[in-house]
Amino acid sequence: MPEWFGRRALCLLLLVGLGNAPLHAEPRSVAPGFPGMPKGAAIVVMQPDIELFSLSAGGITEPRADWTEAALKHVHEALSHKAAGLGLTVRELSEEDADELAEINALHAAVARSISTHHMSGGNLSLPTKDGKLDWSLGDAVVPIHDKTGSDYALFIWMRDSYASAERKVAMVALALLGVGITAGFQVGYASLVDLRSGQVLWFNQLVRGTGDLREAEPAAETVSALLKDFPETK
């Protein structure tokens, strides 16, 4: 079972916190002193890190390469559409460069999980040294992205999603008759805007929910819109 899915209890706690969050952007989603991106700035959209799973009757997850391939296509199209309205110079990595920079995507995933756990969730999991501020960095690991693309910023996307198998759907109905509820799946996503000169995470957002579907174009576009809600304005 993937590590992310084993963190379901924490995800449920985050859902409670997100349910009580205000609808407008919070300062905690933006790094201190970041006013927004200047017009004409260049942003590179990193290859999204996405994986989809089938959820068995007993809750075991099985990777589905066909679903993941479809999700990557739909998310890429939705990101391209979103990027067109940002008023920025948007660049994409070639497949060769994306493969070469894959380790940076893995680093982002680790940093994003830390932000989700120790910053967005708040409470006892907060780090006193951060003083409630979005103060995380990928360090100089992002310099190769700047060197290859000449971009000022990078947008990182990480998503994991699971969907009930036919057997689990049957189990859900049977258990519901007994007054027991089990989930049909879970969607978790992180989005980070990173300064490619300093490595600082300038903006962060997350999705933690039991809805959404990346396997089809329209719901995948909705997921991307939700994940990029309150993305920094261009000044």
C-alpha positions in Angstrom: 0.0 0.0 0.0 1.4 3.4 -0.9 2.7 5.6 1.9 0.3 8.4 1.0 -2.7 6.2 1.4 -1.5 5.0 4.8 -1.8 8.6 6.0 -5.6 8.5 5.6 -6.2 9.4 9.3 -4.1 12.6 8.8 -5.9 13.4 5.6 -9.2 13.1 7.4 -8.0 15.5 10.0 -6.9 17.9 7.2 -10.4 17.6 5.7 -11.9 18.8 8.9 -9.6 21.8 9.0 -10.2 22.6 5.3 -14.0 22.4 5.9 -13.7 25.2 8.4 -11.4 27.3 6.3 -12.5 30.7 4.8 -13.3 30.7 1.1 -10.7 33.5 0.3 -7.0 33.1 0.2 -5.2 33.0 3.5 -1.9 34.7 4.2 -0.7 31.2 5.2 -0.8 30.1 1.6 1.6 32.8 0.5 5.2 33.3 1.5 5.8 36.5 3.6 6.6 39.5 1.4 5.5 37.9 -1.9 3.3 40.4 -3.7 2.6 38.4 -6.8 4.3 37.8 -10.1 5.3 40.7 -12.3 3.8 40.8 -15.8 6.0 39.1 -18.4 7.6 36.8 -15.9 8.4 33.3 -17.2 7.0 30.3 -15.5 7.7 26.6 -16.3 5.1 24.0 -15.6 6.8 20.9 -14.3 5.7 17.5 -15.4 2.8 16.7 -13.0 3.6 13.8 -10.6 0.3 11.8 -10.7 -0.6 8.3 -9.9 -4.1 6.7 -9.8 -5.2 3.5 -8.0 -8.0 1.1 -7.8 -9.3 0.4 -4.3 -10.3 -3.2 -3.5 -13.1 -4.4 -1.3 -10.7 -4.7 1.5 -9.1 -1.3 1.0 -6.0 -2.5 -0.8 -4.7 -0.1 -3.5 -3.6 -1.3 -6.9 -1.8 1.1 -9.3 -3.6 1.6 -12.6 -1.2 2.6 -15.4 -4.1 3.2 -17.9 -5.9 5.6 -15.5 -2.7 7.4 -14.7 -1.9 7.9 -18.4 -5.3 9.3 -19.0 -5.0 11.6 -15.9 -1.7 13.0 -17.1 -3.2 13.9 -20.5 -6.2 15.6 -19.0 -4.3 17.4 -16.3 -1.7 18.6 -18.8 -4.5 20.0 -21.1 -6.2 21.7 -18.1 -2.9 23.2 -16.9 -2.2 24.6 -20.4 -5.7 26.2 -20.5 -5.2 27.7 -17.1 -1.7 28.9 -17.8 -3.0 30.8 -20.9 -4.9 33.2 -18.7 -2.1 34.0 -16.3 -0.6 36.8 -18.3 2.8 35.2 -18.0 5.3 33.6 -20.4 4.6 29.9 -19.9 7.2 27.3 -20.8 7.1 23.5 -20.7 9.9 21.0 -20.2 10.8 18.6 -22.9 10.3 14.9 -22.1 14.1 14.5 -22.0 14.5 17.4 -19.5 11.5 16.2 -17.4 13.2 12.8 -17.0 16.5 14.4 -16.1 14.8 16.6 -13.5 12.7 13.8 -12.0 14.6 13.9 -8.7 13.5 17.5 -8.2 9.9 16.4 -8.5 10.5 13.9 -5.8 12.1 16.6 -3.6 9.0 18.7 -4.1 6.7 15.9 -3.1 8.6 15.6 0.2 8.6 19.3 0.9 4.9 19.5 -0.1 4.0 16.8 2.4 5.9 18.7 5.1 4.0 21.9 4.3 0.7 20.1 4.4 1.5 18.4 7.7 3.3 21.1 9.6 1.8 24.3 8.1 -1.6 23.8 6.5 -3.0 21.5 9.1 -1.9 23.8 12.0 -2.5 22.8 15.6 0.0 20.6 17.5 1.8 19.7 14.2 2.9 23.2 13.5 6.6 24.0 13.7 7.4 26.8 16.2 10.4 27.9 14.2 8.1 28.7 11.2 5.9 31.1 13.3 2.9 30.2 11.2 4.5 31.4 8.0 4.9 29.7 4.7 8.7 29.4 5.0 9.8 26.4 3.0 12.4 26.0 0.2 13.7 23.5 -2.3 17.1 25.2 -2.1 19.5 25.2 -5.0 18.1 21.9 -6.3 15.9 24.0 -8.6 18.8 25.9 -10.2 19.1 23.4 -13.1 15.4 24.2 -14.0 16.3 27.9 -14.3 19.4 27.1 -16.3 17.5 24.9 -18.7 14.5 27.0 -19.2 15.5 30.6 -18.3 12.2 30.7 -16.3 11.7 32.8 -13.1 9.2 30.4 -11.4 8.2 26.8 -11.6 4.8 25.3 -10.9 4.9 21.8 -9.3 1.9 19.5 -9.2 1.6 16.3 -7.1 -1.6 14.2 -7.1 -2.8 10.8 -5.9 -6.3 9.5 -6.5 -8.1 6.2 -5.8 -11.4 4.8 -7.0 -13.6 2.0 -5.7 -13.4 -1.2 -7.7 -16.7 -3.1 -8.5 -16.1 -5.4 -5.5 -15.7 -2.4 -3.2 -18.9 -0.8 -4.5 -20.7 -4.0 -3.6 -19.1 -4.0 -0.2 -20.1 -0.4 0.3 -23.8 -1.2 -0.3 -23.7 -4.2 1.9 -22.0 -2.4 4.8 -24.3 0.6 4.4 -27.2 -1.6 5.2 -25.5 -2.5 8.4 -24.9 1.2 9.2 -21.2 1.0 8.4 -19.6 3.5 5.9 -16.4 3.0 3.9 -14.8 5.4 1.5 -15.1 5.0 -2.3 -11.7 6.6 -2.8 -9.6 9.6 -1.9 -8.0 12.5 -3.8 -5.0 14.3 -2.5 -3.2 17.0 -4.4 -0.5 19.6 -3.8 0.5 22.7 -5.9 3.5 24.8 -5.3 4.9 27.9 -7.0 8.7 28.1 -6.5 11.2 30.8 -7.1 13.9 29.3 -9.4 16.6 31.6 -8.1 16.1 31.1 -4.4 14.2 27.8 -4.3 11.6 29.4 -2.0 8.1 28.1 -2.1 6.1 31.3 -2.7 2.6 29.9 -2.8 1.1 26.5 -1.8 -2.3 24.9 -2.0 -3.7 21.5 -1.4 -6.7 19.3 -2.0 -7.7 16.6 0.4 -11.2 15.2 -0.4 -13.3 12.1 -1.1 -14.6 13.5 -4.5 -13.1 14.3 -7.9 -12.1 12.2 -10.8 -8.9 12.6 -12.9 -9.9 9.9 -15.4 -12.1 12.1 -17.5 -11.3 15.5 -19.0 -14.1 17.6 -17.5 -13.7 16.5 -13.9 -9.9 16.6 -14.2 -10.2 20.3 -15.3 -12.4 20.9 -12.2 -9.7 19.3 -10.0 -7.0 21.5 -11.5 -9.2 24.6 -11.0 -9.7 23.7 -7.4 -6.0 23.0 -6.8 -5.0 26.3 -8.4 -7.7 28.3 -6.6 -6.3 31.7 -5.4 -3.2 31.3 -7.5 -1.1 34.5 -7.1 -2.2 37.4 -9.4 0.1 38.9 -12.0 0.9 42.5 -10.9 
